[in-house]
Amino acid sequence: MPLRLTGLIIFVVALGSLPAAPSPRTSAEPTATPDIAGIWVLNPALTERPAEIGFDPGWATSGAGESGDAAGEKSRGSRGRRGGGGGERRAPQVVRESADDSTRATQLTEEARTPPAHLTILQQTDAVSISDDQGLSRTFHPTGHLEELTLGTVSLPTTSRWANGSLEVVYDVVSGWQLRYRYTPSADRTHLVVDIRFIQQGHEGDEVRLTYESPEAHEHTIAGEASSAVPAPHVSPPATGGGGGSSSSSGATARPPVLPPGSELRGITTIGTVVDTLSAPAEACGLNQARIKSSIASILAGAGFKTQPLGDEDTYVWVNIATSRLPDGTCVSRYDASLMTQADASLPYLKGLVALDVPLLHEGGLAGGPPTAHAKSVIDALSTTVNRFVARVHDASR
Protein backbone atom coordinates (compact mmCIF):
# COMPACT_ATOMS: atom_id res chain seq x y z
CA MET A 1 0.00 0.00 0.00
CA PRO A 2 1.43 3.38 -0.88
CA LEU A 3 2.77 5.32 2.10
CA ARG A 4 0.60 8.38 1.33
CA LEU A 5 -2.64 6.31 1.43
CA THR A 6 -1.59 4.61 4.70
CA GLY A 7 -1.07 7.98 6.38
CA LEU A 8 -4.51 9.19 5.23
CA ILE A 9 -6.21 6.14 6.76
CA ILE A 10 -4.43 6.64 10.11
CA PHE A 11 -5.50 10.32 10.17
CA VAL A 12 -9.16 9.46 9.49
CA VAL A 13 -9.23 6.78 12.23
CA ALA A 14 -7.67 9.17 14.76
CA LEU A 15 -10.15 11.90 13.87
CA GLY A 16 -13.09 9.55 14.38
CA SER A 17 -11.89 8.59 17.85
CA LEU A 18 -12.03 12.19 19.19
CA PRO A 19 -14.97 12.94 21.59
CA ALA A 20 -17.89 14.83 20.04
CA ALA A 21 -18.12 18.49 20.99
CA PRO A 22 -21.15 19.34 23.13
CA SER A 23 -23.97 20.98 21.22
CA PRO A 24 -24.44 24.66 22.14
CA ARG A 25 -27.42 25.53 24.34
CA THR A 26 -29.96 27.34 22.26
CA SER A 27 -32.44 29.93 23.41
CA ALA A 28 -35.25 27.80 22.02
CA GLU A 29 -35.06 25.39 24.95
CA PRO A 30 -38.17 25.63 27.13
CA THR A 31 -37.99 27.72 30.28
CA ALA A 32 -39.93 27.29 33.49
CA THR A 33 -43.39 28.85 33.42
CA PRO A 34 -43.71 31.51 36.17
CA ASP A 35 -46.48 31.21 38.73
CA ILE A 36 -48.66 34.33 38.68
CA ALA A 37 -51.77 32.78 40.23
CA GLY A 38 -53.29 34.33 43.33
CA ILE A 39 -54.96 37.45 44.63
CA TRP A 40 -53.14 40.73 44.08
CA VAL A 41 -53.72 44.19 45.58
CA LEU A 42 -52.52 47.36 43.84
CA ASN A 43 -49.97 49.52 45.66
CA PRO A 44 -50.63 53.06 44.32
CA ALA A 45 -47.37 54.34 45.81
CA LEU A 46 -45.39 52.06 43.48
CA THR A 47 -47.46 52.86 40.38
CA GLU A 48 -45.65 54.64 37.54
CA ARG A 49 -48.08 56.32 35.17
CA PRO A 50 -47.72 59.46 33.01
CA ALA A 51 -50.37 62.13 33.33
CA GLU A 52 -51.35 61.58 29.69
CA ILE A 53 -51.29 58.18 28.00
CA GLY A 54 -52.74 56.67 24.86
CA PHE A 55 -52.20 56.18 21.16
CA ASP A 56 -51.11 59.19 19.14
CA PRO A 57 -53.08 59.50 15.86
CA GLY A 58 -50.61 62.11 14.56
CA TRP A 59 -47.51 60.00 15.11
CA ALA A 60 -45.42 59.94 11.91
CA THR A 61 -43.79 56.71 10.80
CA SER A 62 -40.13 56.53 9.90
CA GLY A 63 -38.88 56.63 6.31
CA ALA A 64 -38.20 53.48 4.37
CA GLY A 65 -34.73 52.04 4.52
CA GLU A 66 -33.69 53.62 7.82
CA SER A 67 -32.21 51.50 10.57
CA GLY A 68 -34.37 50.61 13.53
CA ASP A 69 -32.56 52.92 15.96
CA ALA A 70 -32.54 55.85 13.57
CA ALA A 71 -36.16 55.32 12.70
CA GLY A 72 -37.11 55.15 16.35
CA GLU A 73 -35.24 58.37 17.16
CA LYS A 74 -36.85 60.19 14.26
CA SER A 75 -40.33 58.98 15.09
CA ARG A 76 -39.90 59.92 18.73
CA GLY A 77 -38.79 63.37 17.66
CA SER A 78 -41.84 63.76 15.44
CA ARG A 79 -44.54 63.06 18.01
CA GLY A 80 -46.84 66.04 17.88
CA ARG A 81 -48.93 65.43 21.03
CA ARG A 82 -46.06 65.27 23.50
CA GLY A 83 -43.61 67.51 21.72
CA GLY A 84 -39.98 66.55 21.18
CA GLY A 85 -38.16 69.06 19.04
CA GLY A 86 -35.52 66.76 17.52
CA GLY A 87 -35.82 65.18 14.12
CA GLU A 88 -37.44 66.19 10.85
CA ARG A 89 -41.23 66.40 11.08
CA ARG A 90 -42.88 64.11 8.54
CA ALA A 91 -46.42 63.85 7.29
CA PRO A 92 -48.46 61.72 9.70
CA GLN A 93 -49.70 58.35 8.60
CA VAL A 94 -53.45 58.28 8.17
CA VAL A 95 -55.04 55.58 10.33
CA ARG A 96 -58.52 54.74 9.14
CA GLU A 97 -60.59 53.62 12.12
CA SER A 98 -63.82 51.70 11.94
CA ALA A 99 -66.39 51.84 14.73
CA ASP A 100 -64.93 48.62 16.18
CA ASP A 101 -61.39 50.03 16.01
CA SER A 102 -62.51 53.15 17.86
CA THR A 103 -64.21 51.06 20.55
CA ARG A 104 -61.11 48.94 21.10
CA ALA A 105 -58.81 51.96 21.28
CA THR A 106 -61.09 53.85 23.67
CA GLN A 107 -61.88 51.02 26.07
CA LEU A 108 -58.38 49.52 26.22
CA THR A 109 -56.86 52.96 26.81
CA GLU A 110 -59.36 53.59 29.62
CA GLU A 111 -58.44 50.24 31.21
CA ALA A 112 -54.79 51.30 31.25
CA ARG A 113 -55.64 54.72 32.71
CA THR A 114 -57.80 53.35 35.55
CA PRO A 115 -56.19 50.08 36.68
CA PRO A 116 -58.18 47.82 39.02
CA ALA A 117 -57.37 47.77 42.74
CA HIS A 118 -57.60 43.94 42.91
CA LEU A 119 -56.64 41.17 40.49
CA THR A 120 -57.58 37.50 40.80
CA ILE A 121 -55.53 35.16 38.60
CA LEU A 122 -56.30 31.48 38.06
CA GLN A 123 -53.52 29.61 36.27
CA GLN A 124 -53.88 26.21 34.62
CA THR A 125 -51.62 24.19 32.36
CA ASP A 126 -52.99 25.64 29.12
CA ALA A 127 -54.99 28.70 30.26
CA VAL A 128 -54.76 31.77 32.49
CA SER A 129 -57.90 33.60 33.69
CA ILE A 130 -57.53 37.16 35.00
CA SER A 131 -60.45 38.84 36.79
CA ASP A 132 -60.61 42.21 38.53
CA ASP A 133 -62.83 44.13 40.92
CA GLN A 134 -64.34 46.10 38.02
CA GLY A 135 -66.16 43.02 36.74
CA LEU A 136 -63.73 42.34 33.87
CA SER A 137 -62.62 38.75 33.22
CA ARG A 138 -60.52 37.36 30.36
CA THR A 139 -59.05 33.92 29.73
CA PHE A 140 -55.84 33.57 27.71
CA HIS A 141 -54.19 30.52 26.14
CA PRO A 142 -50.46 31.33 26.10
CA THR A 143 -49.50 29.44 22.93
CA GLY A 144 -48.24 32.39 20.91
CA HIS A 145 -51.11 31.95 18.44
CA LEU A 146 -53.78 34.54 17.67
CA GLU A 147 -57.13 34.02 19.41
CA GLU A 148 -60.34 36.02 19.23
CA LEU A 149 -61.54 37.46 22.54
CA THR A 150 -64.38 39.93 22.88
CA LEU A 151 -64.61 43.47 24.22
CA GLY A 152 -68.32 43.77 24.85
CA THR A 153 -69.73 43.05 21.39
CA VAL A 154 -66.46 43.88 19.58
CA SER A 155 -63.87 41.27 18.63
CA LEU A 156 -60.48 41.61 20.31
CA PRO A 157 -57.64 39.80 18.48
CA THR A 158 -55.19 38.70 21.18
CA THR A 159 -51.88 36.84 21.33
CA SER A 160 -50.42 35.56 24.60
CA ARG A 161 -47.29 33.61 25.48
CA TRP A 162 -44.82 32.90 28.26
CA ALA A 163 -41.61 34.88 27.70
CA ASN A 164 -38.62 35.66 29.93
CA GLY A 165 -40.41 34.85 33.18
CA SER A 166 -43.54 36.81 32.28
CA LEU A 167 -46.98 36.32 30.80
CA GLU A 168 -47.07 38.55 27.72
CA VAL A 169 -50.46 39.53 26.31
CA VAL A 170 -50.71 41.60 23.12
CA TYR A 171 -54.02 43.15 21.99
CA ASP A 172 -54.36 44.15 18.32
CA VAL A 173 -56.22 47.46 18.53
CA VAL A 174 -55.99 49.00 15.05
CA SER A 175 -53.77 48.13 12.12
CA GLY A 176 -50.28 48.99 13.39
CA TRP A 177 -51.49 49.72 16.95
CA GLN A 178 -51.02 47.24 19.78
CA LEU A 179 -51.33 47.27 23.55
CA ARG A 180 -48.93 44.93 25.36
CA TYR A 181 -49.28 43.69 28.93
CA ARG A 182 -46.49 41.86 30.77
CA TYR A 183 -47.27 40.17 34.10
CA THR A 184 -44.03 39.45 35.99
CA PRO A 185 -43.96 37.98 39.53
CA SER A 186 -41.16 38.63 41.99
CA ALA A 187 -38.92 35.75 43.01
CA ASP A 188 -40.68 35.40 46.39
CA ARG A 189 -44.16 35.87 44.81
CA THR A 190 -45.04 38.78 47.08
CA HIS A 191 -45.26 41.26 44.18
CA LEU A 192 -46.59 41.22 40.64
CA VAL A 193 -45.43 43.90 38.20
CA VAL A 194 -47.82 44.66 35.33
CA ASP A 195 -46.10 46.61 32.56
CA ILE A 196 -48.47 48.16 29.98
CA ARG A 197 -46.98 49.51 26.77
CA PHE A 198 -48.62 51.34 23.84
CA ILE A 199 -47.01 50.24 20.57
CA GLN A 200 -47.43 52.03 17.22
CA GLN A 201 -45.93 50.77 13.97
CA GLY A 202 -43.55 48.56 15.96
CA HIS A 203 -42.23 51.41 18.12
CA GLU A 204 -42.83 51.56 21.88
CA GLY A 205 -44.76 54.56 23.14
CA ASP A 206 -46.37 55.42 26.48
CA GLU A 207 -45.86 53.07 29.41
CA VAL A 208 -47.78 52.32 32.60
CA ARG A 209 -46.08 50.27 35.29
CA LEU A 210 -48.27 48.86 38.07
CA THR A 211 -47.08 47.00 41.16
CA TYR A 212 -49.47 44.60 42.87
CA GLU A 213 -48.84 42.89 46.20
CA SER A 214 -50.12 39.75 47.84
CA PRO A 215 -52.70 40.50 50.56
CA GLU A 216 -50.16 39.63 53.25
CA ALA A 217 -47.49 41.91 51.79
CA HIS A 218 -50.06 44.69 51.30
CA GLU A 219 -51.14 44.50 54.95
CA HIS A 220 -47.48 44.69 55.98
CA THR A 221 -47.06 47.79 53.79
CA ILE A 222 -50.12 49.48 55.33
CA ALA A 223 -48.92 48.64 58.83
CA GLY A 224 -45.50 50.13 58.07
CA GLU A 225 -47.03 53.33 56.70
CA ALA A 226 -49.30 53.64 59.74
CA SER A 227 -46.45 53.16 62.21
CA SER A 228 -44.28 55.73 60.43
CA ALA A 229 -47.14 58.27 60.65
CA VAL A 230 -47.41 57.99 64.46
CA PRO A 231 -45.57 60.95 66.05
CA ALA A 232 -42.76 60.22 68.47
CA PRO A 233 -43.87 60.29 72.12
CA HIS A 234 -43.20 63.43 74.06
CA VAL A 235 -40.81 62.77 76.95
CA SER A 236 -40.79 65.35 79.72
CA PRO A 237 -37.34 66.25 81.05
CA PRO A 238 -36.64 65.07 84.57
CA ALA A 239 -37.38 67.59 87.31
CA THR A 240 -34.35 69.27 88.85
CA GLY A 241 -33.94 70.46 92.39
CA GLY A 242 -35.18 68.98 95.62
CA GLY A 243 -38.65 70.50 95.65
CA GLY A 244 -41.55 68.34 94.69
CA GLY A 245 -43.88 69.50 91.93
CA SER A 246 -42.09 72.56 90.62
CA SER A 247 -44.05 75.06 88.55
CA SER A 248 -41.92 74.35 85.45
CA SER A 249 -43.06 70.72 85.29
CA SER A 250 -46.64 71.17 86.45
CA GLY A 251 -47.76 72.55 83.06
CA ALA A 252 -46.14 69.77 80.98
CA THR A 253 -48.51 67.14 79.58
CA ALA A 254 -46.88 63.73 79.28
CA ARG A 255 -48.16 61.24 76.72
CA PRO A 256 -50.17 58.46 78.36
CA PRO A 257 -48.54 55.03 78.37
CA VAL A 258 -49.05 52.86 75.26
CA LEU A 259 -51.10 49.74 75.92
CA PRO A 260 -49.76 46.36 74.76
CA PRO A 261 -50.85 44.76 71.46
CA GLY A 262 -54.33 43.24 71.65
CA SER A 263 -55.63 45.88 74.03
CA GLU A 264 -57.57 47.49 71.16
CA LEU A 265 -59.90 44.46 71.21
CA ARG A 266 -60.54 44.57 74.93
CA GLY A 267 -63.97 45.68 76.14
CA ILE A 268 -65.87 45.40 72.84
CA THR A 269 -69.50 44.55 73.59
CA THR A 270 -71.37 45.80 70.52
CA ILE A 271 -70.51 44.79 66.94
CA GLY A 272 -72.62 45.67 63.91
CA THR A 273 -72.56 44.29 60.36
CA VAL A 274 -72.05 46.21 57.12
CA VAL A 275 -72.08 44.45 53.73
CA ASP A 276 -71.20 46.49 50.64
CA THR A 277 -73.61 46.48 47.70
CA LEU A 278 -73.06 43.44 45.49
CA SER A 279 -72.39 43.65 41.77
CA ALA A 280 -74.57 42.11 39.06
CA PRO A 281 -72.15 39.17 38.56
CA ALA A 282 -72.27 38.49 42.31
CA GLU A 283 -76.06 38.34 42.32
CA ALA A 284 -76.04 36.18 39.20
CA CYS A 285 -73.77 33.78 41.10
CA GLY A 286 -76.35 33.47 43.90
CA LEU A 287 -74.96 35.95 46.44
CA ASN A 288 -77.50 37.99 48.42
CA GLN A 289 -76.58 41.04 50.49
CA ALA A 290 -79.34 40.59 53.11
CA ARG A 291 -78.58 36.88 53.53
CA ILE A 292 -74.87 37.53 54.07
CA LYS A 293 -75.58 40.26 56.62
CA SER A 294 -78.08 38.08 58.48
CA SER A 295 -75.61 35.17 58.62
CA ILE A 296 -72.84 37.33 60.12
CA ALA A 297 -75.20 39.08 62.56
CA SER A 298 -76.39 35.69 63.83
CA ILE A 299 -72.82 34.64 64.59
CA LEU A 300 -72.15 37.86 66.48
CA ALA A 301 -75.42 37.63 68.44
CA GLY A 302 -74.70 34.01 69.31
CA ALA A 303 -71.30 35.07 70.65
CA GLY A 304 -72.95 37.54 73.04
CA PHE A 305 -72.46 40.83 71.21
CA LYS A 306 -75.18 43.49 71.07
CA THR A 307 -76.45 45.20 67.91
CA GLN A 308 -77.92 48.68 67.70
CA PRO A 309 -81.41 48.84 66.08
CA LEU A 310 -80.36 51.53 63.58
CA GLY A 311 -77.10 49.86 62.68
CA ASP A 312 -74.90 52.83 63.62
CA GLU A 313 -72.44 50.91 65.79
CA ASP A 314 -69.01 52.37 66.45
CA THR A 315 -67.52 48.90 65.94
CA TYR A 316 -68.67 46.69 63.08
CA VAL A 317 -67.74 43.90 60.70
CA TRP A 318 -67.35 45.28 57.20
CA VAL A 319 -67.63 42.86 54.24
CA ASN A 320 -66.68 43.56 50.64
CA ILE A 321 -67.07 41.01 47.82
CA ALA A 322 -65.85 41.32 44.23
CA THR A 323 -67.20 38.63 41.90
CA SER A 324 -66.37 37.67 38.33
CA ARG A 325 -67.82 35.02 36.10
CA LEU A 326 -65.47 33.06 33.86
CA PRO A 327 -66.38 32.07 30.30
CA ASP A 328 -67.15 28.49 31.38
CA GLY A 329 -69.70 29.77 33.94
CA THR A 330 -67.47 29.34 37.00
CA CYS A 331 -67.96 32.03 39.66
CA VAL A 332 -64.91 33.51 41.39
CA SER A 333 -65.24 35.87 44.36
CA ARG A 334 -62.61 37.79 46.27
CA TYR A 335 -63.99 38.47 49.75
CA ASP A 336 -62.60 40.75 52.46
CA ALA A 337 -63.86 41.02 56.03
CA SER A 338 -62.59 43.62 58.49
CA LEU A 339 -63.41 44.40 62.10
CA MET A 340 -63.61 48.20 62.09
CA THR A 341 -63.97 50.82 64.79
CA GLN A 342 -64.02 54.60 64.95
CA ALA A 343 -61.56 56.77 66.79
CA ASP A 344 -60.67 60.43 67.18
CA ALA A 345 -57.10 61.21 66.20
CA SER A 346 -54.85 64.23 65.80
CA LEU A 347 -52.95 64.55 62.54
CA PRO A 348 -49.66 66.45 62.19
CA TYR A 349 -51.00 68.65 59.39
CA LEU A 350 -54.39 69.55 60.97
CA LYS A 351 -55.52 71.32 64.11
CA GLY A 352 -58.04 69.56 66.32
CA LEU A 353 -59.33 65.99 66.23
CA VAL A 354 -60.66 64.10 63.21
CA ALA A 355 -62.86 60.98 63.16
CA LEU A 356 -61.19 57.97 61.54
CA ASP A 357 -62.26 54.44 60.67
CA VAL A 358 -59.65 52.13 62.14
CA PRO A 359 -59.24 48.49 61.00
CA LEU A 360 -58.67 46.20 63.99
CA LEU A 361 -58.69 42.82 62.22
CA HIS A 362 -58.76 41.79 58.58
CA GLU A 363 -58.95 38.56 56.60
CA GLY A 364 -59.60 37.89 52.95
CA GLY A 365 -59.67 35.01 50.55
CA LEU A 366 -60.85 33.52 47.30
CA ALA A 367 -63.83 31.26 46.63
CA GLY A 368 -64.76 29.68 43.33
CA GLY A 369 -67.22 27.18 41.95
CA PRO A 370 -70.45 26.73 40.01
CA PRO A 371 -73.28 29.25 40.62
CA THR A 372 -75.39 26.63 42.44
CA ALA A 373 -72.80 26.20 45.20
CA HIS A 374 -70.99 29.53 45.07
CA ALA A 375 -73.09 31.46 47.59
CA LYS A 376 -72.72 28.73 50.22
CA SER A 377 -68.93 28.57 49.79
CA VAL A 378 -68.61 32.35 50.23
CA ILE A 379 -70.88 32.46 53.30
CA ASP A 380 -69.04 29.50 54.85
CA ALA A 381 -65.70 31.24 54.33
CA LEU A 382 -67.01 34.49 55.82
CA SER A 383 -68.49 32.61 58.79
CA THR A 384 -65.10 31.04 59.51
CA THR A 385 -63.46 34.46 59.38
CA VAL A 386 -66.04 36.09 61.69
CA ASN A 387 -65.72 33.24 64.20
CA ARG A 388 -61.98 33.88 64.31
CA PHE A 389 -62.67 37.57 64.95
CA VAL A 390 -64.98 36.60 67.82
CA ALA A 391 -62.34 34.33 69.33
CA ARG A 392 -59.72 37.10 69.16
CA VAL A 393 -62.02 39.60 70.90
CA HIS A 394 -62.96 37.10 73.64
CA ASP A 395 -59.29 36.23 74.25
CA ALA A 396 -58.38 39.92 74.60
CA SER A 397 -61.17 40.49 77.12
CA ARG A 398 -60.15 37.71 79.50
Protein Blocks (a to p, Z undefined) as FASTA:
>chain_A
ZZklmmmmmmmmmmmmpccddddddfkbccddddfbdcddddfklpccdfbgcddfklcc
ddehiafklmmmmmmmmpmkngpjehcddddddddddfklmmmmmmmmmmmmmccfbdcd
dddfkbccdddfeopacddddehpacdddehjaccddddddeehiacddddfbghiacdd
dddddfkopaccddddddeehiacdddddddddfklmmmmmmmmmmmmpccddddddded
jbehiaklmmpccddddddehjlmgopabdcdddddddfklmmnopafklmmmmmmmmmm
mnopacdfklpafbdcdddddddddfkopacdddddddddddddddfkbgcjddddddfb
dcdddddddfklmmmmmmmmmmmmmmmmmmmmmmmmZZ
